[in-house]
Amino acid sequence: MEVITILTSIIISLIVIGVLVIVHEFGHFIVAKKSGIWVEEFAVGMGKKICSKQWGETEYSLRLFPLGGFCRLHGETEEGEITDRSFLSKSVWVRMAVMAAGPAMNFLMALVLIFGLSATGYMIQPTVSTVMDNSPAQNIGLQKGDEIYRINGKRIHIYEEMQAMMLKNGGNPINLEFKRDGKLYEYQITPQYNEESKNYLVGFTPTIENGLFAKKVDGYDTATVLETIRYSYFSMMNYVKMTAEGLVRVFTMQASPDEYGGPISIVKVVGDSYASGMTYGFGAALQNVIYIAAVLSANLGVLNLFPIPGLDGGRILLLLIEILRRKPMHPETESKILFGGFVFLMGFMVFVMYTDITKLF
């Protein structure tokens, strides 16, 4: 049974990663096509080509190593003939749009998935429903209907933002602002650590809303379409922010191994989420997998925007330098930079996979 569980986790993970890669590369593909650039190959996977099919002017291929993909654009380097359909023949702004389109599609996919989950589930809002006895919330006089507005000067839009902010704050005193009847009130309080949730809490129950298509629960209001879009947007932005902060910690060697993972960790997380969902039924398992896909899509978008040569963000950085210099970088210099970035990324991947393996033992 354990072997079946592992195989199921691997298959679901490969499907999720494959979809994320296709969506990402489609972003590059569609903007390149609309800009008049010849896309020579649209590949899912890396390494040796397993199969391919020519459709129109583009070859669509499946490659051996499933973690990745690429669009091969005509004239992406100065090697060979440069035509009016070459990548390098286009303006720097067009080239930048092509590079940015991949991460943008990942953000869009994350938003769509979160909207689907929110519309078919329930949304937790940072508005007080009930106040717990002998809690910091009760001590400052929080009441039902009060809206948590800011923590340490930062705007709160959804309850998850509040939780993430207090966890990051580590139990230190916070400046809490809440809105009541259109007026803002500010207090300094110290959240209490909760063993069950593994987080710091103020001491109130948040307001829960029914999703648009969720089974209605008495006593809960049903969110509107605009409220669902707003909630989904700020949920995605919360994932983006946490991912960016986490990657900075990883690249600066400040993060612990438990804070990041590679392919093995992804398989384990997907497998655990699917298994825990199956205890309630296939629908719950599917929702868990979609949630993981949304988080991974946001993660992939953020990672690719990091200014590291070899990633989309690195290419965008080189294009920004070209704008400032008002001329392209020397091809040999650019090639060395991109190769250095590739070596760094390969080394980083090996490091992450090694960390994954050590977690198993």
VOPAGU-2260 file (C-alpha; in pm, 1 decimal, decimal comma):
REM VOPAGU-2260
SITE   aa  ch    i         X         Y         Z
SITE  MET   A    0       0,0       0,0       0,0
SITE  GLU   A    1     287,3     233,2      79,1
SITE  VAL   A    2     434,2     173,1    -267,8
SITE  ILE   A    3      98,1     260,4    -425,2
SITE  THR   A    4      79,3     576,5    -214,5
SITE  ILE   A    5     429,8     682,0    -323,6
SITE  LEU   A    6     352,2     613,0    -691,5
SITE  THR   A    7      25,9     807,6    -663,9
SITE  SER   A    8     210,4    1100,8    -507,6
SITE  ILE   A    9     473,3    1097,6    -784,3
SITE  ILE   A   10     213,2    1081,8   -1062,2
SITE  ILE   A   11       2,4    1364,3    -916,1
SITE  SER   A   12     315,1    1574,6    -857,3
SITE  LEU   A   13     433,4    1524,7   -1216,0
SITE  ILE   A   14      88,3    1622,2   -1346,3
SITE  VAL   A   15      84,9    1936,5   -1129,5
SITE  ILE   A   16     441,0    2035,7   -1225,6
SITE  GLY   A   17     370,4    1959,4   -1591,9
SITE  VAL   A   18      64,0    2184,9   -1593,4
SITE  LEU   A   19     258,2    2465,9   -1422,3
SITE  VAL   A   20     540,2    2438,2   -1678,2
SITE  ILE   A   21     295,9    2436,9   -1971,3
SITE  VAL   A   22     118,7    2745,3   -1836,1
SITE  HIS   A   23     450,9    2922,8   -1777,9
SITE  GLU   A   24     590,5    2845,9   -2121,8
SITE  PHE   A   25     258,1    2928,7   -2286,8
SITE  GLY   A   26     300,6    3281,1   -2149,4
SITE  HIS   A   27     632,7    3315,4   -2332,5
SITE  PHE   A   28     487,0    3140,5   -2637,3
SITE  ILE   A   29     174,5    3350,9   -2687,3
SITE  VAL   A   30     345,2    3688,4   -2635,2
SITE  ALA   A   31     629,5    3585,8   -2869,1
SITE  LYS   A   32     381,3    3473,3   -3137,0
SITE  LYS   A   33     173,9    3792,3   -3102,8
SITE  SER   A   34     496,7    3993,5   -3135,2
SITE  GLY   A   35     588,8    3823,7   -3461,5
SITE  ILE   A   36     869,6    3607,0   -3315,9
SITE  TRP   A   37     913,1    3256,8   -3456,7
SITE  VAL   A   38     883,7    3000,3   -3178,6
SITE  GLU   A   39    1087,6    2708,8   -3311,6
SITE  GLU   A   40    1012,4    2464,8   -3026,5
SITE  PHE   A   41     773,3    2444,2   -2733,0
SITE  ALA   A   42     919,6    2185,8   -2494,1
SITE  VAL   A   43     783,5    2032,7   -2175,1
SITE  GLY   A   44    1069,1    1884,0   -1976,3
SITE  MET   A   45    1443,6    1909,0   -2025,3
SITE  GLY   A   46    1715,7    1683,5   -2163,4
SITE  LYS   A   47    1670,6    1412,6   -2427,3
SITE  LYS   A   48    1368,5    1441,9   -2654,1
SITE  ILE   A   49    1117,0    1158,4   -2600,8
SITE  CYS   A   50     864,2    1251,2   -2867,8
SITE  SER   A   51     766,6    1552,6   -3074,0
SITE  LYS   A   52     518,9    1673,4   -3332,8
SITE  GLN   A   53     548,5    1953,3   -3584,4
SITE  TRP   A   54     239,4    2171,7   -3585,0
SITE  GLY   A   55     263,0    2470,2   -3813,8
SITE  GLU   A   56     600,0    2637,6   -3776,2
SITE  THR   A   57     652,6    2515,8   -3416,9
SITE  GLU   A   58     775,5    2178,6   -3293,7
SITE  TYR   A   59     601,9    2058,9   -2974,7
SITE  SER   A   60     814,0    1816,0   -2776,0
SITE  LEU   A   61     816,5    1611,6   -2456,8
SITE  ARG   A   62    1158,5    1565,9   -2299,6
SITE  LEU   A   63    1301,0    1319,6   -2050,8
SITE  PHE   A   64    1354,4    1527,0   -1735,7
SITE  PRO   A   65    1005,8    1646,3   -1627,8
SITE  LEU   A   66    1109,3    1940,2   -1406,0
SITE  GLY   A   67    1120,2    2227,4   -1649,5
SITE  GLY   A   68    1053,3    2332,4   -2004,3
SITE  PHE   A   69    1138,6    2600,7   -2257,8
SITE  CYS   A   70    1037,8    2791,0   -2570,3
SITE  ARG   A   71    1319,4    2804,2   -2824,6
SITE  LEU   A   72    1286,8    3138,2   -2997,9
SITE  HIS   A   73    1435,2    3201,9   -3339,9
SITE  GLY   A   74    1739,7    3428,8   -3321,7
SITE  GLU   A   75    1750,1    3433,2   -2943,7
SITE  THR   A   76    2128,4    3469,1   -2966,1
SITE  GLU   A   77    2342,1    3640,1   -3227,2
SITE  GLU   A   78    2448,9    3304,5   -3366,5
SITE  GLY   A   79    2298,7    3251,9   -3710,1
SITE  GLU   A   80    2097,1    3481,5   -3933,4
SITE  ILE   A   81    1894,9    3762,2   -3772,9
SITE  THR   A   82    1561,8    3818,4   -3950,3
SITE  ASP   A   83    1255,6    4030,8   -3879,6
SITE  ARG   A   84    1109,5    3728,4   -3693,9
SITE  SER   A   85    1411,4    3687,6   -3465,5
SITE  PHE   A   86    1391,7    3754,8   -3093,9
SITE  LEU   A   87    1688,8    3994,7   -3108,9
SITE  SER   A   88    1532,6    4193,5   -3392,2
SITE  LYS   A   89    1252,1    4313,0   -3164,2
SITE  SER   A   90    1262,7    4616,9   -2937,8
SITE  VAL   A   91    1391,5    4578,9   -2584,3
SITE  TRP   A   92    1037,9    4634,6   -2452,0
SITE  VAL   A   93     897,0    4350,7   -2662,6
SITE  ARG   A   94    1174,3    4118,3   -2548,1
SITE  MET   A   95    1109,0    4217,5   -2187,6
SITE  ALA   A   96     736,2    4145,9   -2231,7
SITE  VAL   A   97     816,9    3798,6   -2367,1
SITE  MET   A   98    1038,2    3724,3   -2066,6
SITE  ALA   A   99     784,9    3857,8   -1814,6
SITE  ALA   A  100     491,2    3670,6   -1968,0
SITE  GLY   A  101     591,7    3334,3   -1818,7
SITE  PRO   A  102     583,7    3444,3   -1452,7
SITE  ALA   A  103     272,3    3654,3   -1525,0
SITE  MET   A  104      87,8    3342,6   -1643,2
SITE  ASN   A  105     188,2    3159,7   -1324,7
SITE  PHE   A  106      44,9    3442,6   -1114,9
SITE  LEU   A  107    -272,4    3438,4   -1324,0
SITE  MET   A  108    -306,3    3062,3   -1281,3
SITE  ALA   A  109    -258,4    3092,9    -904,5
SITE  LEU   A  110    -528,8    3360,7    -895,6
SITE  VAL   A  111    -773,1    3146,3   -1095,3
SITE  LEU   A  112    -711,7    2839,2    -877,3
SITE  ILE   A  113    -752,3    3037,2    -554,6
SITE  PHE   A  114   -1072,2    3192,9    -690,1
SITE  GLY   A  115   -1206,4    2844,0    -760,6
SITE  LEU   A  116   -1118,5    2724,4    -411,6
SITE  SER   A  117   -1267,0    3036,7    -251,4
SITE  ALA   A  118   -1587,5    3017,6    -455,4
SITE  THR   A  119   -1644,6    2651,8    -367,5
SITE  GLY   A  120   -1526,9    2676,8      -6,2
SITE  TYR   A  121   -1523,9    2934,4     269,7
SITE  MET   A  122   -1333,4    3259,6     320,1
SITE  ILE   A  123   -1191,0    3376,6     652,3
SITE  GLN   A  124   -1205,5    3752,8     697,3
SITE  PRO   A  125   -1012,0    3960,9     955,2
SITE  THR   A  126   -1336,8    4076,2    1117,2
SITE  VAL   A  127   -1422,1    3986,0    1476,2
SITE  SER   A  128   -1697,6    3727,4    1521,3
SITE  THR   A  129   -1650,1    3642,1    1889,9
SITE  VAL   A  130   -1394,8    3747,7    2151,2
SITE  MET   A  131   -1230,6    3490,0    2377,2
SITE  ASP   A  132   -1224,9    3536,6    2751,6
SITE  ASN   A  133    -902,9    3652,7    2921,2
SITE  SER   A  134    -739,0    3723,9    2586,0
SITE  PRO   A  135    -545,4    4026,0    2455,3
SITE  ALA   A  136    -846,7    4098,6    2232,3
SITE  GLN   A  137   -1076,1    4118,4    2532,6
SITE  ASN   A  138    -826,6    4332,3    2724,7
SITE  ILE   A  139    -833,3    4606,2    2459,4
SITE  GLY   A  140   -1210,7    4586,8    2419,4
SITE  LEU   A  141   -1244,7    4427,7    2074,9
SITE  GLN   A  142   -1609,6    4371,6    1982,0
SITE  LYS   A  143   -1804,3    4171,8    1726,9
SITE  GLY   A  144   -1790,1    4346,2    1389,6
SITE  ASP   A  145   -1454,4    4518,7    1448,5
SITE  GLU   A  146   -1229,5    4494,1    1140,5
SITE  ILE   A  147    -857,0    4436,3    1188,4
SITE  TYR   A  148    -709,7    4709,9     971,8
SITE  ARG   A  149    -333,7    4727,5    1028,5
SITE  ILE   A  150     -61,9    4545,7    1222,5
SITE  ASN   A  151     262,2    4736,1    1278,5
SITE  GLY   A  152     150,6    4986,8    1017,5
SITE  LYS   A  153      90,2    4726,2     744,4
SITE  ARG   A  154    -255,6    4692,0     592,6
SITE  ILE   A  155    -445,3    4369,0     657,9
SITE  HIS   A  156    -682,4    4249,7     385,5
SITE  ILE   A  157    -739,0    3882,2     471,0
SITE  TYR   A  158    -704,3    3678,1     788,8
SITE  GLU   A  159    -412,9    3475,7     646,6
SITE  GLU   A  160    -209,6    3796,4     617,4
SITE  MET   A  161    -266,9    3862,2     985,6
SITE  GLN   A  162    -157,9    3509,0    1081,7
SITE  ALA   A  163     155,8    3524,5     865,3
SITE  MET   A  164     250,6    3864,1    1006,9
SITE  MET   A  165     211,3    3756,2    1369,6
SITE  LEU   A  166     406,1    3434,0    1311,2
SITE  LYS   A  167     688,6    3633,9    1157,1
SITE  ASN   A  168     676,0    3876,1    1451,8
SITE  GLY   A  169     749,2    3585,2    1684,9
SITE  GLY   A  170     536,1    3678,1    1983,7
SITE  ASN   A  171     673,1    4029,6    2023,5
SITE  PRO   A  172     429,3    4314,5    2100,5
SITE  ILE   A  173     239,1    4444,8    1797,7
SITE  ASN   A  174      60,4    4770,0    1718,5
SITE  LEU   A  175    -292,3    4661,2    1631,4
SITE  GLU   A  176    -530,1    4898,3    1453,3
SITE  PHE   A  177    -895,2    4807,8    1408,8
SITE  LYS   A  178   -1186,7    4988,1    1251,4
SITE  ARG   A  179   -1521,6    5033,0    1424,2
SITE  ASP   A  180   -1804,9    5243,9    1282,7
SITE  GLY   A  181   -1563,9    5408,9    1040,2
SITE  LYS   A  182   -1315,2    5511,2    1311,5
SITE  LEU   A  183    -966,8    5367,0    1367,2
SITE  TYR   A  184    -844,7    5260,6    1711,8
SITE  GLU   A  185    -485,7    5160,3    1791,4
SITE  TYR   A  186    -349,1    4951,6    2079,4
SITE  GLN   A  187     -24,9    4772,9    2154,4
SITE  ILE   A  188     -76,5    4410,5    2257,3
SITE  THR   A  189     126,2    4091,8    2291,0
SITE  PRO   A  190     -21,9    3791,5    2103,8
SITE  GLN   A  191     -42,1    3456,3    2283,9
SITE  TYR   A  192     114,3    3141,6    2136,9
SITE  ASN   A  193    -132,7    2863,4    2056,9
SITE  GLU   A  194       5,3    2508,5    2055,0
SITE  GLU   A  195    -278,8    2368,7    1844,1
SITE  SER   A  196    -243,0    2616,0    1555,8
SITE  LYS   A  197     133,2    2666,2    1605,3
SITE  ASN   A  198      77,5    3040,6    1572,6
SITE  TYR   A  199      38,1    3355,6    1778,7
SITE  LEU   A  200    -321,4    3465,0    1833,8
SITE  VAL   A  201    -487,5    3784,1    1949,9
SITE  GLY   A  202    -785,4    3600,3    2096,1
SITE  PHE   A  203   -1085,4    3633,3    1867,0
SITE  THR   A  204   -1275,2    3415,2    1621,3
SITE  PRO   A  205   -1267,3    3559,4    1267,9
SITE  THR   A  206   -1570,8    3594,9    1044,7
SITE  ILE   A  207   -1631,9    3317,1     791,2
SITE  GLU   A  208   -1819,1    3371,9     465,1
SITE  ASN   A  209   -1982,5    3114,4     236,4
SITE  GLY   A  210   -1824,7    3080,1    -105,3
SITE  LEU   A  211   -2035,8    3159,2    -411,4
SITE  PHE   A  212   -2093,7    2791,6    -493,9
SITE  ALA   A  213   -2026,2    2633,2    -154,4
SITE  LYS   A  214   -2285,1    2453,9      53,9
SITE  LYS   A  215   -2445,1    2730,0     256,2
SITE  VAL   A  216   -2394,8    2730,8     632,9
SITE  ASP   A  217   -2653,7    2904,0     848,1
SITE  GLY   A  218   -2520,9    3215,2    1016,4
SITE  TYR   A  219   -2259,5    3282,7     746,4
SITE  ASP   A  220   -2306,7    3551,2     481,7
SITE  THR   A  221   -2237,5    3456,9     120,8
SITE  ALA   A  222   -1955,7    3646,7     -48,4
SITE  THR   A  223   -2022,6    3839,7    -367,7
SITE  VAL   A  224   -1825,1    3791,5    -689,5
SITE  LEU   A  225   -1622,2    4107,4    -625,4
SITE  GLU   A  226   -1549,3    4001,9    -265,6
SITE  THR   A  227   -1430,9    3662,8    -393,3
SITE  ILE   A  228   -1203,5    3824,5    -653,3
SITE  ARG   A  229   -1063,6    4060,4    -388,9
SITE  TYR   A  230   -1006,7    3776,2    -142,9
SITE  SER   A  231    -839,5    3562,4    -411,8
SITE  TYR   A  232    -610,8    3846,7    -519,6
SITE  PHE   A  233    -486,7    3921,8    -168,9
SITE  SER   A  234    -445,7    3549,4     -96,4
SITE  MET   A  235    -223,0    3518,0    -401,9
SITE  MET   A  236     -27,4    3830,2    -308,3
SITE  ASN   A  237      23,6    3685,6      40,2
SITE  TYR   A  238     176,7    3371,1    -115,5
SITE  VAL   A  239     393,9    3587,1    -341,2
SITE  LYS   A  240     518,9    3794,6     -49,2
SITE  MET   A  241     595,6    3490,8     168,7
SITE  THR   A  242     770,3    3316,6    -122,1
SITE  ALA   A  243     985,8    3620,7    -201,6
SITE  GLU   A  244    1085,4    3659,7     164,0
SITE  GLY   A  245    1158,2    3287,5     188,8
SITE  LEU   A  246    1373,9    3282,3    -125,5
SITE  VAL   A  247    1575,8    3576,9      -0,4
SITE  ARG   A  248    1639,3    3381,1     320,7
SITE  VAL   A  249    1737,0    3071,8     120,1
SITE  PHE   A  250    1975,1    3252,3    -118,7
SITE  THR   A  251    2136,6    3437,4     172,1
SITE  MET   A  252    2175,9    3107,3     364,8
SITE  GLN   A  253    1956,1    3227,3     653,4
SITE  ALA   A  254    1680,0    2967,8     612,5
SITE  SER   A  255    1667,8    2634,3     790,3
SITE  PRO   A  256    1626,6    2316,4     576,1
SITE  ASP   A  257    1266,9    2284,0     699,5
SITE  GLU   A  258    1178,2    2610,9     524,4
SITE  TYR   A  259    1248,9    2493,4     168,4
SITE  GLY   A  260    1250,5    2183,8     -44,6
SITE  GLY   A  261    1295,0    2045,4    -393,1
SITE  PRO   A  262    1126,1    1775,8    -601,5
SITE  ILE   A  263    1124,6    1516,8    -321,5
SITE  SER   A  264     963,3    1761,2     -80,3
SITE  ILE   A  265     704,5    1854,4    -341,6
SITE  VAL   A  266     612,5    1487,7    -391,5
SITE  LYS   A  267     581,5    1439,7     -14,6
SITE  VAL   A  268     368,5    1752,2      35,8
SITE  VAL   A  269     139,2    1660,2    -254,4
SITE  GLY   A  270     110,8    1302,4    -130,9
SITE  ASP   A  271      36,2    1403,0     227,9
SITE  SER   A  272    -222,8    1659,7     114,9
SITE  TYR   A  273    -392,6    1410,4    -115,2
SITE  ALA   A  274    -394,7    1137,8     150,7
SITE  SER   A  275    -533,5    1367,3     420,5
SITE  GLY   A  276    -803,1    1485,4     180,0
SITE  MET   A  277    -902,2    1129,3      89,3
SITE  THR   A  278   -1004,4    1066,7     451,0
SITE  TYR   A  279   -1298,9    1298,6     372,1
SITE  GLY   A  280   -1345,8    1198,7       8,9
SITE  PHE   A  281   -1207,8    1257,1    -338,4
SITE  GLY   A  282   -1347,0    1611,2    -353,3
SITE  ALA   A  283   -1147,6    1716,2     -46,4
SITE  ALA   A  284    -833,8    1547,9    -185,6
SITE  LEU   A  285    -876,2    1733,3    -514,3
SITE  GLN   A  286    -918,6    2065,0    -330,5
SITE  ASN   A  287    -597,2    2000,2    -136,9
SITE  VAL   A  288    -404,2    1926,8    -457,5
SITE  ILE   A  289    -544,8    2240,5    -624,9
SITE  TYR   A  290    -437,0    2444,1    -321,5
SITE  ILE   A  291     -82,3    2305,7    -348,4
SITE  ALA   A  292     -85,4    2378,9    -723,5
SITE  ALA   A  293    -188,2    2740,3    -655,0
SITE  VAL   A  294      92,5    2787,9    -403,5
SITE  LEU   A  295     348,1    2623,2    -635,1
SITE  SER   A  296     231,5    2838,5    -927,3
SITE  ALA   A  297     284,9    3155,1    -723,4
SITE  ASN   A  298     621,6    3018,6    -607,7
SITE  LEU   A  299     728,9    2946,3    -965,8
SITE  GLY   A  300     631,0    3295,7   -1074,7
SITE  VAL   A  301     830,6    3458,4    -795,4
SITE  LEU   A  302    1134,2    3233,0    -841,9
SITE  ASN   A  303    1153,5    3308,7   -1213,2
SITE  LEU   A  304    1147,2    3682,9   -1147,6
SITE  PHE   A  305    1454,8    3670,2    -924,8
SITE  PRO   A  306    1738,5    3861,5   -1098,7
SITE  ILE   A  307    1955,8    3553,8   -1145,6
SITE  PRO   A  308    2102,7    3493,7   -1494,8
SITE  GLY   A  309    1937,5    3187,5   -1642,5
SITE  LEU   A  310    1596,5    3278,7   -1500,3
SITE  ASP   A  311    1344,6    3512,6   -1661,0
SITE  GLY   A  312    1430,1    3775,7   -1401,0
SITE  GLY   A  313    1795,9    3755,2   -1498,0
SITE  ARG   A  314    1709,6    3812,1   -1862,9
SITE  ILE   A  315    1488,5    4105,7   -1766,3
SITE  LEU   A  316    1777,1    4250,3   -1562,3
SITE  LEU   A  317    2008,3    4229,4   -1864,3
SITE  LEU   A  318    1744,9    4405,6   -2074,2
SITE  LEU   A  319    1716,4    4681,7   -1812,5
SITE  ILE   A  320    2094,3    4722,7   -1830,9
SITE  GLU   A  321    2061,2    4746,2   -2209,2
SITE  ILE   A  322    1806,5    5027,3   -2165,4
SITE  LEU   A  323    2038,7    5215,8   -1929,0
SITE  ARG   A  324    2340,7    5169,5   -2157,4
SITE  ARG   A  325    2129,5    5245,8   -2465,6
SITE  LYS   A  326    2298,5    4961,8   -2646,7
SITE  PRO   A  327    2302,6    4581,2   -2622,2
SITE  MET   A  328    2556,1    4407,1   -2403,9
SITE  HIS   A  329    2846,9    4244,6   -2587,8
SITE  PRO   A  330    2731,4    3890,5   -2685,5
SITE  GLU   A  331    3038,9    3724,2   -2533,4
SITE  THR   A  332    2988,3    3906,8   -2202,1
SITE  GLU   A  333    2618,1    3817,6   -2195,1
SITE  SER   A  334    2696,8    3452,9   -2271,4
SITE  LYS   A  335    2943,1    3437,8   -1980,7
SITE  ILE   A  336    2688,1    3592,3   -1744,3
SITE  LEU   A  337    2414,9    3349,8   -1853,0
SITE  PHE   A  338    2651,8    3053,6   -1823,3
SITE  GLY   A  339    2753,0    3165,2   -1474,4
SITE  GLY   A  340    2387,0    3186,6   -1378,6
SITE  PHE   A  341    2324,3    2839,8   -1520,6
SITE  VAL   A  342    2611,6    2693,7   -1317,0
SITE  PHE   A  343    2478,6    2863,8   -1002,8
SITE  LEU   A  344    2127,6    2728,1   -1060,5
SITE  MET   A  345    2253,3    2375,1   -1122,0
SITE  GLY   A  346    2460,6    2392,0    -805,0
SITE  PHE   A  347    2164,5    2526,7    -612,4
SITE  MET   A  348    1942,7    2247,4    -746,1
SITE  VAL   A  349    2194,7    1984,9    -634,3
SITE  PHE   A  350    2210,2    2149,5    -290,5
SITE  VAL   A  351    1830,3    2149,5    -255,4
SITE  MET   A  352    1801,8    1786,2    -367,8
SITE  TYR   A  353    2074,5    1688,0    -120,5
SITE  THR   A  354    1878,2    1865,0     153,8
SITE  ASP   A  355    1565,4    1675,4      42,8
SITE  ILE   A  356    1746,2    1343,6      72,8
SITE  THR   A  357    1885,1    1422,9     418,9
SITE  LYS   A  358    1528,7    1489,1     539,9
SITE  LEU   A  359    1439,3    1129,7     459,1
SITE  PHE   A  360    1698,3     988,3     699,9
